[in-house]
């Protein structure tokens, strides 16, 4: 578990110009990620993901090509998925687009049902995996549904290290906490903005298969989480999901395949 004085390095997006991003695909090795947009990569034969609350189509929030050389090596190591031969690894985040206030997404995460979003890691082989199926589903949806404007991320810049445990008031160096406070906005790794000790939906514990006993042997509940990806924060006026609160993806350190969407705020 991270200690109060531990520092972790965040990585912030470098966006391409609109002209450069005109016809680019997520598997293009010159880019790392696509933020927003209307063209998620789906698996062969896969139906477009839908919201478990209102049954509307989910929309892509971000797709990261973990296999791209433009994606920070530290992030690739944390994702910890070795691709099959000829495959690329993608981390995808979808959210419900019922409206621009992300009502389904917010209510589902705050409540017990998290089916208004989808966080997953997939392996794909080529840019044309399922274009026909994707375009057919895409044609059913109006342009206004995709309220997260597409932006291409060509790479990531390392930022000022951040305190790994920003809520431990019982220990640590206060000056260190101030000088290395978590930054807002989209970022890889780092530490999430928590708004102090206010409410969040973070899972307290993880129970996964034992590394020594195989998939059928379950470990005792443990609390070893890291922030893998911060999607956004409530202080970003006008940014996607800012009305929801501080939003990030937690990853179990012992079981890196276990990912959990988290919302926190000062409600």
C-alpha positions as a printed Julia matrix, in Angstrom:
267×3 Matrix{Float64}:
   0.0     0.0     0.0
   1.43    3.48   -0.85
   2.81    5.4     2.14
   2.06    9.04    2.95
   5.43   10.33    1.72
   5.65    8.19   -1.42
   5.68   10.11   -4.71
   4.26    8.85   -7.99
   4.77   10.36  -11.44
   1.7    11.42  -13.47
   1.66   11.68  -17.27
  -0.36   14.38  -19.03
  -1.7    14.22  -22.6
  -0.09   15.87  -25.61
  -2.79   16.53  -28.19
  -2.36   16.66  -31.96
  -3.71   19.48  -34.11
  -7.09   18.92  -35.84
  -5.4    18.58  -39.25
  -3.06   15.88  -37.99
  -5.96   13.97  -36.43
  -8.22   13.93  -39.49
  -7.97   10.26  -40.49
  -6.0     8.64  -37.7
  -6.81    5.23  -36.15
  -6.13    4.08  -32.61
  -3.67    1.44  -33.9
  -1.52    4.05  -35.64
   1.88    3.65  -33.91
   2.48    7.42  -34.02
  -0.25    8.06  -31.43
  -1.08    6.79  -27.96
  -4.79    7.38  -27.42
  -8.05    8.82  -28.71
 -10.13   10.86  -26.3
 -13.88   10.91  -26.98
 -15.16   10.63  -30.51
 -17.65    8.24  -32.06
 -15.62    5.27  -33.29
 -14.68    2.75  -30.62
 -12.91   -0.44  -31.6
 -15.18   -3.42  -30.96
 -14.31   -7.1   -30.98
 -15.31   -9.32  -33.93
 -19.06   -9.92  -33.82
 -19.49   -7.79  -30.7
 -22.61   -5.67  -30.36
 -22.15   -2.03  -29.44
 -22.09   -1.84  -25.59
 -25.26   -0.56  -23.95
 -26.11    1.04  -20.62
 -27.5    -1.4   -18.07
 -29.74    1.33  -16.65
 -31.45    2.92  -19.67
 -30.34    0.52  -22.46
 -28.93    3.36  -24.55
 -25.62    2.95  -26.37
 -22.51    3.72  -24.37
 -20.03    6.12  -25.93
 -16.22    5.95  -25.9
 -14.64    8.26  -23.33
 -11.05    7.26  -24.0
  -9.21    4.46  -25.83
  -5.53    3.96  -25.04
  -3.25    1.85  -27.2
  -1.21    0.22  -24.45
   1.04   -1.4   -27.07
   1.98    1.91  -28.69
   5.55    3.16  -28.19
   3.97    6.58  -27.59
   2.34    5.29  -24.38
   4.63    5.66  -21.33
   6.49    2.46  -20.52
   5.6     2.77  -16.84
   1.9     2.72  -17.73
   2.36   -0.27  -20.06
   4.11   -2.14  -17.26
   1.32   -1.35  -14.8
  -1.37   -2.61  -17.21
   0.67   -5.8   -17.28
  -0.9    -7.54  -20.28
   1.39   -9.35  -22.71
  -0.24   -9.26  -26.15
  -0.67  -12.36  -28.23
   1.33  -12.5   -31.46
   0.04   -9.93  -33.94
  -2.28   -8.28  -31.4
  -2.38   -4.85  -29.8
  -3.63   -4.18  -26.27
  -6.26   -1.46  -25.78
  -7.62    0.02  -22.57
 -11.14    1.31  -23.25
 -13.51    3.37  -21.11
 -17.16    3.79  -22.17
 -19.84    5.82  -20.36
 -23.57    6.29  -20.78
 -24.46    9.33  -22.87
 -28.07    9.71  -21.78
 -27.34   13.43  -21.7
 -24.41   15.8   -21.23
 -24.78   15.59  -17.45
 -24.08   11.85  -17.58
 -27.08   11.18  -15.34
 -27.14    7.39  -15.76
 -23.4     7.16  -15.28
 -23.45    9.28  -12.14
 -26.43    7.55  -10.53
 -25.21    4.06  -11.38
 -21.74    4.6    -9.94
 -23.01    6.29   -6.79
 -25.53    3.48   -6.37
 -25.03   -0.25   -6.52
 -25.23   -0.72  -10.29
 -22.08    0.11  -12.26
 -23.43   -1.01  -15.63
 -23.69    2.55  -16.97
 -19.99    2.38  -17.79
 -17.54   -0.15  -19.18
 -13.84   -0.32  -18.35
 -11.94   -3.08  -20.1
  -8.69   -4.27  -21.63
  -8.95   -6.01  -25.01
  -6.6    -7.37  -27.64
  -7.21   -6.67  -31.33
  -5.43   -7.63  -34.52
  -6.11   -4.96  -37.15
  -7.84   -1.62  -37.76
 -10.6    -3.33  -39.78
 -11.64   -5.8   -37.07
 -15.34   -4.97  -37.21
 -15.9    -1.83  -39.25
 -19.17   -3.08  -40.82
 -20.84   -3.91  -37.51
 -19.52   -0.76  -35.92
 -20.76    1.53  -38.68
 -24.21   -0.11  -38.7
 -24.65    0.58  -34.99
 -23.1     4.0   -35.35
 -25.65    4.93  -38.03
 -28.49    4.38  -35.54
 -27.2     7.12  -33.26
 -27.41   10.87  -33.7
 -24.33   13.07  -33.8
 -25.41   14.85  -30.62
 -25.04   11.64  -28.63
 -21.25   11.83  -28.88
 -20.82   14.88  -26.68
 -17.13   14.2   -25.93
 -15.3    15.86  -28.8
 -12.67   13.63  -30.37
  -9.06   14.56  -29.64
  -6.01   12.54  -30.6
  -3.29   12.1   -27.99
   0.11   11.71  -29.62
   1.96   11.1   -26.37
   2.21   11.92  -22.68
   4.49   14.26  -20.73
   5.73   13.36  -17.26
   4.56   15.89  -14.68
   5.56   16.89  -11.18
   5.51   13.84   -8.87
   2.43   13.62   -6.66
   1.89   12.29   -3.16
   0.64    8.74   -3.43
  -1.66    8.93   -0.41
  -3.15   12.41   -0.31
  -5.68   11.65    2.46
  -3.44   10.3     5.21
  -3.78   13.11    7.74
  -2.03   11.18   10.49
   1.4    11.1     8.91
   3.63   12.52    6.24
   5.2    15.88    5.51
   2.61   18.65    5.14
   4.91   20.77    2.97
   5.46   17.76    0.72
   1.69   17.33    0.4
   1.24   20.95   -0.63
   4.11   21.01   -3.12
   3.16   17.66   -4.65
  -0.62   17.78   -4.5
  -2.46   15.73   -7.16
  -3.13   17.69  -10.35
  -6.61   17.9   -11.89
  -7.59   16.75  -15.37
  -6.88   13.75  -17.55
  -3.69   11.89  -16.65
  -2.1     8.46  -16.48
  -1.01    7.17  -13.06
  -0.21    9.84  -10.48
  -2.61   10.28   -7.59
  -6.32   11.13   -7.95
  -7.86   14.4    -6.79
  -9.94   13.38   -3.79
 -11.43   16.61   -2.31
 -10.06   15.72    1.11
 -11.86   13.0     3.03
 -15.16   13.51    1.23
 -17.26   10.73   -0.24
 -16.01    8.44   -2.98
 -17.3     5.21   -4.48
 -13.94    3.44   -4.29
 -14.13   -0.26   -3.51
 -12.61   -0.87   -0.11
 -11.18   -4.27   -0.87
 -10.37   -6.69   -3.65
 -10.62  -10.46   -3.58
  -8.91  -12.15   -6.49
  -7.35  -15.5    -7.33
  -4.22  -16.4    -5.45
  -1.02  -16.18   -7.45
   0.17  -19.38   -5.81
  -3.05  -21.36   -5.75
  -4.52  -20.77   -9.19
  -7.82  -19.29  -10.3
  -9.9   -21.41   -7.91
  -8.05  -20.28   -4.78
  -9.26  -16.88   -3.55
  -7.06  -14.59   -1.47
  -8.29  -12.81    1.62
  -9.63   -9.33    0.98
  -6.87   -6.78    0.53
  -6.7    -3.03   -0.04
  -3.8    -2.52   -2.43
  -5.06   -0.1    -5.11
  -3.37    2.43   -7.37
  -4.8     5.13   -9.62
  -4.24    3.86  -13.15
  -6.0     6.66  -15.01
  -7.71    9.87  -13.89
 -10.51   10.72  -16.32
 -11.41   14.17  -15.05
 -12.1    16.4   -12.07
 -14.94   18.57  -10.84
 -12.84   21.76  -11.06
 -12.57   21.57  -14.86
 -15.43   23.86  -15.83
 -17.1    22.67  -19.03
 -15.0    19.49  -19.26
 -16.7    16.13  -19.92
 -18.1    14.62  -16.72
 -17.1    17.63  -14.58
 -20.65   17.65  -13.17
 -20.16   14.09  -11.95
 -17.18   14.76   -9.7
 -13.59   13.56   -9.64
 -13.49   10.4   -11.75
 -10.7     7.86  -12.02
  -9.9     4.18  -12.6
  -8.43    2.18   -9.73
  -6.3    -0.89  -10.36
  -5.64   -3.66   -7.87
  -1.88   -3.88   -7.38
  -1.99   -7.61   -6.62
  -4.42   -8.37   -9.46
  -3.71   -5.84  -12.24
  -6.58   -7.21  -14.33
  -9.06   -5.89  -11.72
 -10.11   -2.35  -12.66
 -12.76   -0.25  -10.92
 -14.41    3.05  -11.83
 -14.41    5.56   -8.97
 -16.21    8.88   -8.44
 -15.37   11.21   -5.55
 -16.52   14.66   -4.55
 -17.59   17.08   -1.84
 -21.32   16.35   -2.07
